[in-house]
């Protein structure tokens, strides 16, 4: 029976199926009715045709996928599709710090004082820090004028940016259509791109365009984007949206090249340059280095581009705020936004934003002000954006697993390392956002699946919050866990301290004893100090514990110091459920430093126990 062309599967891209389809079609023709294709020259030709068809089909499929943002996999295509929606992906970002500088004993050789203009810290001046044993350079992105007090010159809030300055020069040629100028370094922080154009001997600074609605035909602006090779490129207006350049105009671009490693957390800086010949300076850190990060990933671009397009450059809905914050602060790891009417207590006329950076838990005060100022230009007049620190609840994981020693070549210690790694992977995969849920059964399964020799595990959790307290006045403190606390009956575990424990602190009136909090199982928070191993209670009603809501309230108290160096007290509690949910403005995260893993050989599986004799029926993980 002849095979008709309509019977051929034109959507098949498999090489063997294509070849078989061609042969079946030819065998159905009268001329090749009895032809033996196997081993013949015709078979080779058919294979070549099938190969060409297969390659063409695959390429067509890939090209079709790359046309759409959701299915594109190649970065340059994802970037291009995002640009269609008006979204420009973020570049690498430099780590930033703020310092104060004091220069002492500044006097000229003739005993006069230099003027403050002579003592300016020029842009590009270099500071250095040693972080994790390696020296990194930070530059000053803008000149700073000091204040003078006799022979002392003070520089306040000097911004430092990690990286090195580089300069590229170009000449404009109107004969080249749609001319773009590609920067020679790939790792460029676009926030610090400075452009100057020399036209006819007069140099003018050009600003980065961020809103075309404010641009006229004479606006001295430039545009910036990522090109197909991943480099940053700039281009200029066409005489309608921005001033058009003239033939021969000299373009000078100065920018900061971002280091491969970000020194986030660096806190000690030294000045490498002298200022007008003087270098006897004392550097005081105002804000530790933070904010350094890599360029946006493909997944991040896909997520943010659609949100950016939806917001249409205005701030009305909560998603609009999320999209703009991701644009203004690309180093954000997680963002939560809620209206003031949903706050506790309600604060009408406000929008609250909780933002966690990628490389730290909290934003610096300077970063908060920068984000708020960026949002103010787009939000409604009656709404005030407010940046708050996220409430980070640490999950302390303790697990004991049983394993079959005959089913693995790994030692007990190596298996414990495998399980620890599985817990960390679970954390990074499942607990990244503000709306995350820690599901106990999932982590139990992840531990069991981490190695085929693991037979079972018992995993317990506790919750911990670090609460910052004031040490200058008497005041109350409220701690919200957002999850119920374990209290099976009134007075549970009262003699051993209940289910609340804390790190130490001292209070006004007692400069000797380090004190702590616990609970009596009846809803009362107690304060005590230790005499040996005995708890000496100073206040049996120091506050309240609401076990149903997870809310702890400390009555007015004057803290004088805390055991933690950052003026925080760690509150650790036992939750009522092994599943933990992150409430509004809170992040849940497994504390990697507190993971406890213990392995035990399963004696029945390994053949060491017969009929269960001498076998311990369960593993038990302790806190």
N, C-alpha and C positions, 0 to 999 in steps of 0.2 A: 504494500500500500504506500503510495507516494506521500511524503511529508510536505505539507503546505507551509509557505512562509509564515502564515498566521499562527502556526503551531510552534514556532520557534520561541523559546523563552528569552526575550530581549533584555530582561532585567538581571540575568544571571551573570555574575562577575567572576565565578570560579573558573580557573584555567581548564581543569579536566572536564567540567560540564560544558564549557564553550566548545572544546574540541569534540566531545561526544555529540553535541548538537549539530555541528557542521557535518560530521560523518553520517549521522542519521538522516540529515537532509539530502546528502548526495546519494546515499543508498536508495532513497526513494525515487530517484530519477532513473529513467529508462537506460541511459548510457552507462551508469555505474551500478546497475542492478545486481550483478554478480561479482563486483570488484572487491578484492581483498585488500583493505587499506592497511592492515597491520604489516609493518616491515617494508612498506613500499615508499617510493619517493613522494607520492601524494601525501602520505601520512606526515612526512617532515614539513611539507608546505602547509598542511592544515595546522600543525603545531605552531609554526611561525605566525600564521594568521591568528590563531587563538591567543598566542603570547601578546601580539600587538593589540588585540581586542581587550585582553585582560588589563594591560597597562593603561590603555586609553580609558577604560571604565573606571579603574581605581583613581586615576588623575581627575576624571570628571567628577567623581564622588567627592574627592577631597576639595576640589575647587568649589563645588556646590556648598559644602559644609562651611568653607572659609568665608562665604558671602554673608553669613549671619552671625551676629554677636554670640548667641547662645551656643552654637556648635563650633565656632572657630577655635583652633588650637594653636596656631602660629601667632606669636606675639605681635608681629607687625600688622597682621590682619585684625587682631583684637583691638589694637590701638586705633587702626583706621576706622573700624566700625564704631568705636566709642566717639571718635571725632565727629562722625555723622550726627551724633546726639548732642554735640556741643561739650563733650567731656574731655578734658586734657589730663591724662594720667600723671600722677605725681612722680617726681624724680627722686634720686637718692637725697637724703636729708642729712645735714651735718649735725653732730652733737654740739649743743650750745651751753654756755655757762655764763654767769654774771659775777664779776669781782669788783672790789674796791681797791684802789691803789693809792698809797701814800708815799710820796717822795720827800725825804728829809734832808736837811742841811744843803739846800740848793742855793748856791751863791756864785756869782761870776768871779773871775780872778781879780777884778777891780773892786770887789766887795759890793757891787750892785746886785739887784735881784733881776732875774729874767722876767719878762712880761708873760702873762698867761698865754698869749697867742704864740709866744716862742716855745712854750712848754706843752703844746698840744700833742696828744698821742695820735699819730697819723694812721689813717686806714692802712691795713697791711702789717702793722706792728705785730711781732710774734711773741707769744707766751708758750710755755711748755708745761706738760704734766707727765708724771710717771704713773702709769696705770697697769696693774698686773705685771710689773717688771719691765714694761716697754714704755719708751718715751714717745709722746705724741705732741704735735704742734697745733696750737690754736692761734687764729689771727683775729685782729680787731676789724670788724666790717665797716665801721664808720668812725671818723675822727672824734676825739673827746677833748673838750676844753676843761681845764682844771679850775679849782678855786684856790686862792692863795692865802696863807696865814703865816706871814713872815717868811722863814726859810722852808716852810712846809707847803707842798702842793698836793691837793687831794683830788682824786678822780673817782667819781661816784657812779655806780652801776655801769661799769665798762662791760660791754657785750663781747664775748669771745666765741669764735666759731671754729670747730675742728676742721683742718684741711690746709691747703695751700692755695695762694692766688695764682691765676694764670691769665694771660691776655692773648686774644686773637684779633687780627686786623683784616679788613676786607675793603674792596673798592666796588662801589655800586656801578652797574652797567645796565642801562635801560634796554639794551638790545636783547638781553636774556629775559625771556618771558617767565613770569612767576618765580623770580629769583629768591632763593633761600640761602642762608649762610649757616653752615654746619660748624659747630664748635669742635675743636680738635681733640678734646678730652671727653671720654664717655661718661665718667662719674662726676656729673655736674649738679650742684644744688641750685635749682632754678630760682629759688628765693633770693639768691645773692648774685644774679646776673645784672651787671650794670652796662648800659650801652650809651656811647657817646658818638655823635656824628659831626664830622668836620666838613662843613659846606662853605666853600669859598673863603677858607681861612678862619671861619667862626665856628667854634665847637659848641654843641648843644647836647644836653643830657636828654635821653629818651626814656620814657617810663613804660613799664609792662602794661598792656591793655588787659583789663579784667572785666570791663562792662562797656559794650559798644554803644549803649544808649547815651553815654557821656562824651562820645568822640565826635569831633567835627573834622572838616577838611584840612584844618591846620594843626590838629593835635599831634604833638611830637610823641608818638607811641610806637612800640614794636610789639609783635606777636611772637609767641614761643610755643614749640611743640616737640614731641619725640618723633624722629624720622624712622624709616624702615630698618635701619641698622642699629637702632637703639641710642643714637646720639641726639643731643638737643640741637635744634635749629631755630633760627630767628628769621623773621621777615617783617616787612614794613607796609604802611598803608598805601592805598592806590589813589590818593587824592580825594577820596570820598570818606572812607573810614580811616582817617589818619593821614598825615602829611606824606606826600610822595617824595622820595629822594631824587636827586639829580645826578647825572653822569659825573663820575669822578669823585663823588662824595666818599670820604674815608670813614669807615665804620670801625670803631674800637670797642671790643667786648671784653670786659674784665669779669671774672667769675671765680668761684671757689671750687677746687677739685676735692671731692669727698674721699677720705681715707677708706681703705678696705675694711678696717676694723673700727667700730664706734666705741669711743671711750666713755660710754654712758656711766655715770656714777663717779667720775673723777672729781676730786675735791681740792687738791693742792696744786697751785699754779705758781710758776716763776716767770719773771719778765726776762726775755732774751735780748731785746733791743734796749739801747739807751734812749733817753728823751732829752734832746738838746745837749747830749754829752753826759747826762746824769743818770745813774742807774741804782742809786741807794734807795730802793723801793721796798715797801712791805705790801704784799698782796693778801687781801682778805676775801675769802670766797663768800659771796652772797647766795648764789644758787649753784648747786652741783651740776656737772655736765649731764645733759639729758636730751632726748629727742632725736638722736641719731638713728637712721634706719635706711633700708634698701628701697629701691624703686618699687612701685606698686606691682604686685603679682598679677598674673592673668585672671585669677579668680576674683581678686579685689576689683579689677577694672570692670569685669562683667557685672559684678554686684552693684558698684557705685554708679556706673554709666546710666543705667535705667532709672535709678533713684534721682540722679542729677537732672535727667530729662523731665521727670515728673514734676520736680520742684519749680522748673521754669524761672529760676533765679529770683525766687521770692520765698519768704518764710511765713507760711500759714499753718500747715499741718505739722504734726510731729515728725513725719517722714521727711518733710522739707528741711527741718533742722538737722536730722541725721545725715542727709545728703551733703548739706553745706559744711557741716563740721568735718566730715570725711574729706572734703575738698580743702578746707582751710588748715586742717591738722591731719595730714596724711599718715602721720605716725600713730594714729589712734588704733588700738587693738580691739576695743569694744566701746560702744556708745549706747547710752540709755537716755531717753528724753520723756518727760511727763509734764503735764500742765499743773499750774499752781493749785487748781481746784482738786487735784488728786493727791496733793502733798499732805503729809501728816506733821503738823497741823496745816490746813489749807492756807495758801498765800495767793490770793487772786492777783492777776496782772503780771504773773511771772511764768516763765518756762524754765524748768530745771533740767540741767544737763549733767549727767555723770559720765566721765570720760576716763578711760584707763589707757595710758601709753603702752607701746609694745615692750619697752625695756625697763619699766618700773611700775610701781603701783599707783603713783599719784602724779598729777601735773604740778609743776612749780607755780608760784604765784604769778610770775611773769608770763608763763604760758597761758594761764587762765585769763589774764587781762588781754592778751593778744587774741585769743579765740573770741572773747566777749566783744571786743571792739570790732572784729570782723563781722560778727553777726548783727551788730547794731545798725549797720548800713542797709540791711535788707528786711529786718523784722518790722512788724506793725508797731505804730507809734505808742500804743498803750500797753505793749508787752515788753517786759524786761527779761532778757536771758540771764540766767545765773548758773555758773559752773560750780558744782559741788564735788567733793571727793567721793569716789565709790566706796561703798561699805563692803570690804573684802572679808569674807568668811572662809577661813581655812578649814579643810577637812583633814583630820588626822586619821590615817589608815593603819590598822594593826591586823595582820593576817598570819595565820598558821596553816600550812598546807601539808598534806600527806602525799607521798610519792612512792612509786614502785622502783626500788633501787636496781632491779634486774632489767628494767626497760629503758635505762639511760646510761650513758657513759659519763655524764656530768656529775660532779661532786655536789654535795649539799650546798656549799657556798656558791657554786656556779648556778645552781638552780634558784637560789635565793636572789642572785643578781638578775636572772632572767625574769623572775616574778616582779622584782622592783622596776625593771624596765617596762614591763607590761602595764604596771600601774601608772607610770609616768606617761606612757603612750595614751592610755585611756584618758588621762587628765587633759593632754594637749588636744585630743580629738573631740572630746565631748563637753568640756567645760571652758569654752572660750568666750561666750557671750553672756550678757546680763540676764537673758531669759533661759539659762541652762538649768537642767535638772540632773542631779546625781542620783542614778538608779543603782541601788545596791546589787540587785540580781545581775546587772550587766557587768559590774566590775568583778563579781564572783566568777562569772562565765569567762571573762578575759583572763583571769588568773588560771582557771582550769585549762584554758586553751593555749596558754603560753608555752607549754611543753607537754608532749604526749605521755610522759611518765607521771604527771600530776593527776591524782585521783580525786581529790576533794580539797576544800579549804573552808576555814571558818574566818570570816572577816568582820571586824568590828570598827566602828567609826566614832569619833568625837568631833565637836565643832569648836573653833577658836576664833576670837576676834581681838585685835589689838586696838585699844581705845586710848586716844590721846587725852591727857588730863592737864588742867592748868595748875601751876604750882605757885600762884601769886595771890590767890583769894579763895574764900570758902564758897563752894557751889555744888549743886547736885549733878549727877551724870546718869544718862539713860543709854542702855545697850540693847539693841534690837538684833535678835538672831533670825527672826522671820520664820522660825520652825519651832514646833512644840518641844518641850524638854521632858525627859524621862522622870515620871513620878508615879509609880504604880500604886502608892498608898501614902496617906499622910504620915509624915515623919520618916520617909524612906531614907535609910543610910545616914541618919542624923548624927550618930555617934562617930562616924568616920568622915564627916564633912559633906554629906549630901552628894550632889552631882555637879556642883560648881567649884572650880578651883581657879586661882589667879597667880600671877607673878607678884613679887614683893613691892612694897611702897612704904614710905614713912609719912606720918601726919604731924600736924602742928601739936606741940605739947609733949611729943615723945621722939627725941632725936636719936634714940638708942636702938629701939626694937624695929626690925623689919616686919611689917604686918601684911596680912593676906585676907581674902574674902572666901567664905564658903556658904552653904545654906543648910537649913535645919529640916528640909523636906516638908515644911509646912508653909512655905512661901516667904520666909524671913531670910534676909541676907545677914550674915554674921561677919564681924571683923575680929581677927585674933593675931597673936604672935606666938612663936614657938619657944618653949623652954625645954631644950633637949628635943624629945619627940612629942611632948605634951602641948596641946593647944590651949593657950591662955586667952580666953575671949574677953575683948574689950567692949564690944557692943553687939548684943544679940539681936538688935533691930536696926542694923546699919542701912537697911534698904529692903526692897521687896523683890520676889521672883515670881513672875506669872508663868507657870509651867505650861499652860495651854497655848500661849502666844509666843513664848520665848523672849519675853521682855524683862530685863533686869533694871531696876531703878535704885541708884545709890542716893541716900539722903545727903543733904548739904554737908560737905567735909572739906577740910583744908589739907590738901596734899602738899608736902614740902619737897619730896623727891620720889623717884621711882627706880626700881632695880634695872629697868630697861633704859639705855642711854638716851633714847629719843622721847622721853617723858610719856611713855605708853604703859598700860597695864594689860597683860594678856588674860582674857577671860576664856576658860575652857569648860565646856558643858557636855553632857551626854544627851543626845536628841532622843525624842520619843519614837521617831521612825528612822529606819536606816536609809530611806529615800529623803534627799535634801533638795529643796527648791530655792532658787534665787528670787527674792522678792524685788520690787521696784528699787532701782538704784544700787542693788547689791550684786556682788560677784561671788560665786563659790569656786574654790580652787583647792586641789589637793596640795597639802604642804609637803613638798618633796623632801625637806630636811627631817620630817617627822615620821616618815614611812617606816613601819616596823614589820619585818618579814622573817618568819621562822619556818624551816622545813623539818618534817619528821618522816622517818621511813615507815611505810605501811607494812607491818610485820606479816599480815596475812598474805598480801599480794606478793611479798618477797619470799614467802615460804618459811619465815622464821616462826610462825605461829600455826599451830594445828588446832582446828575446831574452835578457834577464837581464844584458846587458852593464853593468858598473859597479854591479850590485845586490849589496848585502850580504845574504846569505841568511838570517841570523837577527839578532834583537835580543838583546843580552846585558845583563842587569841585574847591576850590581856591588854588592858590600856596602859 
